[in-house]
Amino acid sequence: MLQSSNLRERIRTLSKCVCDGARLMVGQGDYAAYAEHVRRTHPDQAPMTEVEFFRNRENARFGVGNTSGFRCC
């Protein structure tokens, strides 16, 4: 039984890593990781809301507001 539960946990962990990697590849970061980072390293700042975070990542991905002329598509 111990091996079975250990295997399930390893599969869950691997699954999360694959999903997180896929999100990062398409420019969508992990909101929970972002919020935890802000709380830990910038306690004087409030983290963006989940909607603000999503918009920020989308804008960064597609070059919205970018004056350098670079655009994804």
MDTraj code that builds the backbone (N, CA, C; nanometers):
import mdtraj as md
import numpy as np

residues = "MET LEU GLN SER SER ASN LEU ARG GLU ARG ILE ARG THR LEU SER LYS CYS VAL CYS ASP GLY ALA ARG LEU MET VAL GLY GLN GLY ASP TYR ALA ALA TYR ALA GLU HIS VAL ARG ARG THR HIS PRO ASP GLN ALA PRO MET THR GLU VAL GLU PHE PHE ARG ASN ARG GLU ASN ALA ARG PHE GLY VAL GLY ASN THR SER GLY PHE ARG CYS CYS".split()
xyz = np.array([
    [0.0822, -0.1201, 0.0000],
    [0.0000, 0.0000, 0.0000],
    [0.0866, 0.1265, 0.0000],
    [0.1958, 0.1232, 0.0738],
    [0.2844, 0.2390, 0.0810],
    [0.3409, 0.2733, -0.0561],
    [0.3817, 0.1730, -0.1315],
    [0.4369, 0.1984, -0.2645],
    [0.3318, 0.2594, -0.3556],
    [0.2079, 0.2117, -0.3462],
    [0.0993, 0.2622, -0.4299],
    [0.0732, 0.4099, -0.4012],
    [0.0685, 0.4469, -0.2739],
    [0.0427, 0.5863, -0.2385],
    [0.1619, 0.6748, -0.2762],
    [0.2833, 0.6229, -0.2632],
    [0.4030, 0.6965, -0.3033],
    [0.4027, 0.7206, -0.4544],
    [0.3632, 0.6193, -0.5299],
    [0.3561, 0.6324, -0.6754],
    [0.2518, 0.7361, -0.7150],
    [0.1359, 0.7330, -0.6495],
    [0.0315, 0.8325, -0.6785],
    [0.0818, 0.9740, -0.6521],
    [0.1511, 0.9915, -0.5422],
    [0.2042, 1.1240, -0.5074],
    [0.3072, 1.1698, -0.6098],
    [0.3919, 1.0803, -0.6541],
    [0.4926, 1.1154, -0.7552],
    [0.4257, 1.1526, -0.8873],
    [0.3200, 1.0794, -0.9243],
    [0.2469, 1.1105, -1.0478],
    [0.1793, 1.2466, -1.0355],
    [0.1192, 1.2754, -0.9192],
    [0.0571, 1.4067, -0.8963],
    [0.1598, 1.5191, -0.9088],
    [0.2755, 1.4994, -0.8484],
    [0.3815, 1.6001, -0.8534],
    [0.4298, 1.6215, -0.9965],
    [0.4512, 1.5129, -1.0681],
    [0.4938, 1.5227, -1.2077],
    [0.3887, 1.5932, -1.2918],
    [0.2636, 1.5596, -1.2685],
    [0.1523, 1.6212, -1.3415],
    [0.1504, 1.7726, -1.3204],
    [0.1678, 1.8143, -1.1945],
    [0.1685, 1.9579, -1.1641],
    [0.2854, 2.0265, -1.2338],
    [0.4019, 1.9641, -1.2331],
    [0.5192, 2.0222, -1.2992],
    [0.4966, 2.0374, -1.4491],
    [0.4371, 1.9371, -1.5110],
    [0.4100, 1.9430, -1.6550],
    [0.3100, 2.0548, -1.6846],
    [0.2037, 2.0638, -1.6053],
    [0.1036, 2.1696, -1.6260],
    [0.1642, 2.3083, -1.6047],
    [0.2425, 2.3246, -1.4987],
    [0.3079, 2.4533, -1.4729],
    [0.4012, 2.4902, -1.5876],
    [0.4771, 2.3939, -1.6359],
    [0.5678, 2.4185, -1.7487],
    [0.4926, 2.4590, -1.8738],
    [0.3807, 2.3925, -1.9007],
    [0.2996, 2.4266, -2.0185],
    [0.2454, 2.5687, -2.0068],
    [0.1986, 2.6070, -1.8878],
    [0.1485, 2.7445, -1.8687],
    [0.2593, 2.8467, -1.8931],
    [0.3774, 2.8182, -1.8421],
    [0.4889, 2.9106, -1.8613],
    [0.5290, 2.9214, -2.0079],
    [0.5200, 2.8106, -2.0815],
    [0.5559, 2.8130, -2.2239],
    [0.4633, 2.9020, -2.3058],
    [0.3379, 2.9137, -2.2628],
    [0.2441, 2.9982, -2.3371],
    [0.2263, 3.1346, -2.2709],
    [0.3117, 3.1644, -2.1733],
    [0.3112, 3.2976, -2.1137],
    [0.2149, 3.3165, -1.9987],
    [0.1594, 3.2102, -1.9446],
    [0.0692, 3.2214, -1.8303],
    [0.1378, 3.1674, -1.7064],
    [0.1786, 3.2567, -1.6189],
    [0.2466, 3.2144, -1.4972],
    [0.1509, 3.1539, -1.3965],
    [0.2040, 3.1094, -1.2863],
    [0.1279, 3.0474, -1.1787],
    [0.0912, 3.1558, -1.0778],
    [-0.0385, 3.1906, -1.0691],
    [-0.0816, 3.2983, -0.9808],
    [-0.0481, 3.2687, -0.8348],
    [-0.0708, 3.1467, -0.7909],
    [-0.0443, 3.1115, -0.6507],
    [0.1036, 3.1310, -0.6173],
    [0.1917, 3.0915, -0.7084],
    [0.3359, 3.1095, -0.6856],
    [0.3708, 3.2585, -0.6838],
    [0.3089, 3.3354, -0.7735],
    [0.3320, 3.4802, -0.7778],
    [0.2871, 3.5449, -0.6471],
    [0.1649, 3.5124, -0.6030],
    [0.1106, 3.5735, -0.4816],
    [0.1969, 3.5384, -0.3601],
    [0.2415, 3.4144, -0.3519],
    [0.3284, 3.3727, -0.2416],
    [0.4618, 3.4477, -0.2465],
    [0.5177, 3.4650, -0.3654],
    [0.6431, 3.5390, -0.3816],
    [0.6271, 3.6831, -0.3328],
    [0.5174, 3.7483, -0.3727],
    [0.4956, 3.8876, -0.3312],
    [0.4803, 3.8953, -0.1796],
    [0.4019, 3.8055, -0.1217],
    [0.3835, 3.8059, 0.0242],
    [0.5161, 3.7847, 0.0975],
    [0.5992, 3.6962, 0.0443],
    [0.7251, 3.6610, 0.1107],
    [0.8326, 3.7679, 0.0928],
    [0.8470, 3.8219, -0.0284],
    [0.9594, 3.9119, -0.0557],
    [0.9228, 4.0598, -0.0586],
    [0.7950, 4.0907, -0.0714],
    [0.7500, 4.2304, -0.0744],
    [0.6295, 4.2466, 0.0187],
    [0.6478, 4.2261, 0.1492],
    [0.5334, 4.2277, 0.2412],
    [0.4606, 4.3618, 0.2463],
    [0.5253, 4.4691, 0.2021],
    [0.4624, 4.6010, 0.2037],
    [0.3739, 4.6247, 0.0815],
    [0.3768, 4.5345, -0.0171],
    [0.2974, 4.5505, -0.1392],
    [0.1859, 4.4470, -0.1432],
    [0.0713, 4.4898, -0.1933],
    [-0.0390, 4.3950, -0.2134],
    [-0.0201, 4.3281, -0.3495],
    [-0.0390, 4.1973, -0.3584],
    [-0.0262, 4.1314, -0.4889],
    [-0.1417, 4.1714, -0.5802],
    [-0.1189, 4.1621, -0.7105],
    [-0.2267, 4.1869, -0.8060],
    [-0.3362, 4.0835, -0.7825],
    [-0.4583, 4.1194, -0.8216],
    [-0.5652, 4.0197, -0.8172],
    [-0.5378, 3.9172, -0.9262],
    [-0.6105, 3.8071, -0.9235],
    [-0.5896, 3.7041, -1.0249],
    [-0.6208, 3.7576, -1.1645],
    [-0.7240, 3.8413, -1.1763],
    [-0.7596, 3.9002, -1.3064],
    [-0.6498, 3.9954, -1.3529],
    [-0.6000, 4.0798, -1.2631],
    [-0.4910, 4.1713, -1.2984],
    [-0.3662, 4.0940, -1.3405],
    [-0.3364, 3.9869, -1.2680],
    [-0.2207, 3.9038, -1.3006],
    [-0.2354, 3.8444, -1.4404],
    [-0.3526, 3.7904, -1.4714],
    [-0.3783, 3.7321, -1.6030],
    [-0.3609, 3.8375, -1.7125],
    [-0.4192, 3.9556, -1.6924],
    [-0.4064, 4.0632, -1.7925],
    [-0.2613, 4.1069, -1.8086],
    [-0.1900, 4.1169, -1.6982],
    [-0.0492, 4.1548, -1.7026],
    [0.0312, 4.0554, -1.7850],
    [0.0097, 3.9261, -1.7628],
    [0.0811, 3.8223, -1.8375],
    [0.0420, 3.8233, -1.9850],
    [-0.0868, 3.8450, -2.0149],
    [-0.1311, 3.8532, -2.1544],
    [-0.0667, 3.9732, -2.2238],
    [-0.0665, 4.0880, -2.1564],
    [-0.0061, 4.2081, -2.2148],
    [0.1429, 4.1880, -2.2391],
    [0.2111, 4.1249, -2.1449],
    [0.3543, 4.0985, -2.1627],
    [0.3769, 4.0011, -2.2781],
    [0.2905, 3.9044, -2.2895],
    [0.3052, 3.8027, -2.3946],
    [0.2878, 3.8617, -2.5334],
    [0.1897, 3.9518, -2.5478],
    [0.1581, 4.0051, -2.6798],
    [0.2133, 4.1451, -2.7041],
    [0.2958, 4.1958, -2.6148],
    [0.3638, 4.3224, -2.6365],
    [0.2752, 4.4448, -2.6244],
    [0.1652, 4.4361, -2.5509],
    [0.0761, 4.5506, -2.5333],
    [0.1486, 4.6574, -2.4522],
    [0.1480, 4.7793, -2.5017],
    [0.2142, 4.8887, -2.4327],
    [0.3647, 4.8887, -2.4484],
    [0.4158, 4.8034, -2.5327],
    [0.5599, 4.7923, -2.5531],
    [0.6035, 4.8956, -2.6567],
    [0.6953, 4.9811, -2.6207],
    [0.7408, 5.0855, -2.7131],
    [0.8628, 5.0432, -2.7941],
    [0.9148, 4.9225, -2.7687],
    [1.0351, 4.8799, -2.8404],
    [1.0038, 4.8288, -2.9806],
    [0.8747, 4.8109, -3.0101],
    [0.8383, 4.7618, -3.1422],
    [0.8280, 4.6116, -3.1507],
    [0.8687, 4.5401, -3.0450],
    [0.8578, 4.3943, -3.0471],
    [0.7149, 4.3534, -3.0194],
    [0.6675, 4.2594, -3.0980],
    [0.5363, 4.2004, -3.0753],
    [0.5450, 4.0521, -3.1026],
    [0.4700, 3.9760, -3.0292],
    [0.4732, 3.8305, -3.0468],
    [0.4238, 3.7920, -3.1856],
    [0.3096, 3.8436, -3.2258],
    [0.2492, 3.8014, -3.3533],
    [0.2233, 3.9200, -3.4449],
])
top = md.Topology()
chain = top.add_chain()
for i, resn in enumerate(residues, 1):
    res = top.add_residue(resn, chain, resSeq=i)
    for name in ("N", "CA", "C"):
        top.add_atom(name, md.element.get_by_symbol(name[0]), res)
traj = md.Trajectory(xyz[None], top)
